[in-house]
Amino acid sequence: MCGIMGYIGKNESLPVIIDGLSKLEYRGYDSAGVAFYKDGEIKIIKKKGRLADLKQAIEQMPESGIGIGHTRWATHGVPSDTNAHPHTDCNERIAVVHNGIIENYAQLRKDLILEGHDFVSETDTEVIVHLIEKYYDNNSLEEAVRKALKHMHGSFAIGVISKDEPDKIIAAKKDSPLIVGIGKGENYIASDIPAILGRTNQVYIMEDNEFAVVTADKVEFTDFEGKPVEKEIFQVTWDPVAAEKGGYEHFMLKEIHEQPEALRQTLRGKIRDGKVDLGDLGIKPSRIGKIYIVACGTAYHAGVVGKLVIEKLARIPVETDIASEFRYRDILWQSDDLMIVISQSGETADTLAALREAKRQGIKVLAVTNVVGSSVAREADKVIYTHAGPEIAVASTKAYSTQLLIMYLLALYLAQERKTLTTEEIEIITSELMKIDEKVEEVLKQEEKIKKLAEKYQKVESTFFLGRSFDYAVAMEGALKLKEISYIHAEAYAAGELKHGPLALISEGVPVLALITQDNLVEKSMSNIKEVKARGAVVVAICKSNLQEACQECDEQILLPEVQSLLTPILSVVPLQIFAYYMAVFKGADVDKPRNLAKSVTVE
């Protein structure tokens, strides 16, 4: 979740570092800090709160050609200036920034204290700098860091500088992302590619157990034992302007409106002559016995839709699991199982852990991610990319839509190869998918109407989302969007479960957002709506236009363009995203950076 940025070169380091960290704000943070070398000393400035506070604090600092910076998301120790990174050793010779979790930090800290080291913070990171200090007296900085790494259990991406060797940054990685950017007479380290976009598009993506010595003129890679590692430069093709707000008040609103284009980009080249072409996925669909779809948060909700559509079209049993739960189960693996992992960032810790367990069991893993070169992309057997472009807002919108699209394409591909659908049936669905971007554009035209609904209900303290089948999957995503950015309590229920408890929560004036898009379930859904209305609920229906008459009893209606019931999730989620956005705006919430949440959850 934290962000790392380091610079060494011909220019002043601090503006470069602050700019890089600002491009990593989407990862979430509660404090920030920098360390830099000047006049024979390591100087450290750290601040709890926003980057703006740190930027103000360093405005009068002297120029320096080397430095490291960090945005911290608290995992050990409360958010504070003291617990913020970088951390330094007893003699302030060394500074360290770190992403990840040192699992054995308590024992390491105890041992180091007994050896005379003084700790000032509550963090696990501080043990790293004291371990390096322990070995530094009789070794080079590289050797001291390598010796320290041997004692560290857990995940880490670290950047290290020293006042005794001010011409280098040491970087090391294990189970936490880290890249090295290549410039002319200057080089960078960062936890994610957006940090360096606009400065260079040439990067080395570090793999686990790799170690880098970064100077202004060169980068040398080895493993943790010192054996040289040959690496290829990765050329980044992203447009740095894509990360700007483009005239929208918030990134989230911009990204909601970017969904048609994201869908077009993701679909490009994947449907040819009515057939789905996903390239070589390295699987034999006819031999798949069971599929596990594993993900977290919004990606999990996309996986729920994936389960429904794969079972319906390809006739393969599918289990959808939350990664943080799945990884601790005792799975009865079979050799013909397939795992599909979904992660926008490709760095979600629990999803990666589940992926690695499947690989240990010899199970094929297919990844769906938005980030080329991410850990998920590198470690899975095959990857299908969602071409959503950079998504900055913490609350996912366009990444979710493109994940849904990939689920449909994958289901159609499996059905096509297994011959569970006729050629004509596949062509009917693919032809609708080819126009789905236009249908989303139609839904976006209702923004003003949805905004007025949000203004009307902005004072509510609790909301409920109802749906059946595909609608329930979308209801879960709608509830998540509302709660995570507006801080309003929101729960999603399968409509048929109302009588089993949730109905007790319905009272006068409580808003219920009901999804009614499945033609074969309209009567059942309307029966549930009558139940909540009888208890005073205000019902807002999101329904297909052909079902408008059936939904007349609802207090409000948001109509969707006509589309196969199967494909409605791509459309029906859009009004819920807009509703959540404006509810948050009217409440004055920090839409793009909601409290206590991070974009990329890279710790467990």
C-alpha positions, 0 to 999 in steps of 0.5 A: 500500500505504501509508496517508495520513490528514490532519485540519484543524479544530476538534478535536485532530488527532493522535487523529483521525489515529491513529484513521484510520491504524489503519483503514488497517492492512489496507493493510500497513505497516512504519512510521508517522509524523505531522506537526502544527503547533504554536506556529509550528513543524512537529513530526514524530514517526516510528516503525518498527513498529506504530502502537501505538509511534507512539501511545505516542510522541505521548501527551504532545504538545501539541494541534494542529488540523492534521496529516498522518499516514502508514503506510509500506510500504517501496519505496525505503529500508529500514524505519526511523524516518528513512525513515518519513513525513512528510518535511520540508525543509532548514528544517523549514517543510514536511511531506509524506506520499506514497503511490506511486513517483517514478520519476525520483527519483534524477535529481531527488535528484542535481539538488537536492543540487547546488543545496544541499539536504540529504537525510537519508533513502533515500526517493523521497518526500523529493525531493518536499518539497525540490522544494516548498522550492525553489519556496516562497520566492517563491510560495504553498504551492499554487503551490510544490506545483504547480511541484514536480508538473511535475517528478515522474514516476510515481505519487503521492498527497500531503498537504502542510502548512507552518508559514507557512500553517498553515490549509490542507492541500494534496492532489494525486493521480496514479495513487494513490488519495486522497479528501477527507472533508467535516465540519462545521468540519473536513475530512479527507484519506485514501488510503481511505474506511475511514479516515474512516468514523464521522466523515463519510460525505460524501467527494470522490473525487479523480481523476488530476491533481487538486489540492485546497486543504483548510481547516477550512471549505471545499475547493477543487479545481483541476487541476494547472494551477490550472483550477477543477474541479467535483466531486460529493460521494459519499455513503458507505453503509458501516456503520463497525461492519462493520469490527469483529471482532464477537467473532472472534479475527481479522478473517480468521476473521470474514470466512470466516464472513461468506461466506454473507452476502457471497454473498447480498448479491452475488447479490441482484437478479441472478437473476430468474425463472431468468435472470441480470440484470447490467444494461447491461454495454455489450457485445454477447455475440454479437460477443465474439471473445476474453476476457482475464481479468487480475488478481493474486494471489487475484483471479487465481485467481478468474479461472482459475475464470472462464476455465473456466466461461465457456469451458464455458458461453458457448463463448468462448475465454478467456485468464487472465493475471497482470496484472504479466506481461500488461502487458508482453506484445505482445498481438495485440488484435482489435476484438472482444476484451473485457478483464475485470479483477478487483481487490478494492480496485480500486487494484491497480497492475498491474491498473490498468496492464493496464486502461489499456493495453486502453483505449488499444487501444480494447478494452472493459473490464469490472471486477469490484471490491469498492470503489465509486468505486475507480480500477478502477471509475471507469476501466473501461467497466462495473463489476460490484460484489462486495458483500462489504463491508469486508475487513480481513484481508490474506488474502482470503476473502469477496472471493474467494468473491464474485468466484467468484460473479460469474464464474459469473453472468457466464458464465451471462449470456454463455451466456444471450445467446449461446444456448449453453445452453437456458433449462432448463439455465440455470435448473438452475444458477441455482437451485443458485446461489440456494442456494449460501450455505446450502451454504457454511454447511454447510461452515462447520459442519466448522470444529472438524474442520478445526481438529483437522487443522491442530493435527495438521499444524502442525509440517510444513515443506512441503505440496502441493495437488493438483487437476484442472480446477476443483479445480486452480484452487482448489488454487492459492488454497488453497496461497496462503492457507497460505503467506501467513499461516502461512509454511509452504511450500505448492505447488499442482500440476495432478495430472496434472503429478506425474510431470513433476517434483513427485513427486520432492518427495514424502516420508514424512509430507508432507501432500497436500491433494487436491481431488476434486470433479469427477465425471468426473475421480475415477478420474484423481485417485485414480490420482494420490493412489495415487502420492503415498501410495505415497511416504509422503504423508499425503492429506487429501481435500476431496471431495463427499459423493457421492464419499466411497466413491471417496476411501476410500483417503485418510487424512482426508476433508472432505466437501462438500454435494452440488452440481453439479461446476461450482459446487464451487469456492465450497464447496471453498475454504472448508475450505482457508481454515479450514485455513490460518487455524488453521495460522497460529494454531497457529504464532503468526503474525500472521494478519490482517497477515502479514509482508511482505504488504499488502492493497492493492498500489498500487505496481508 
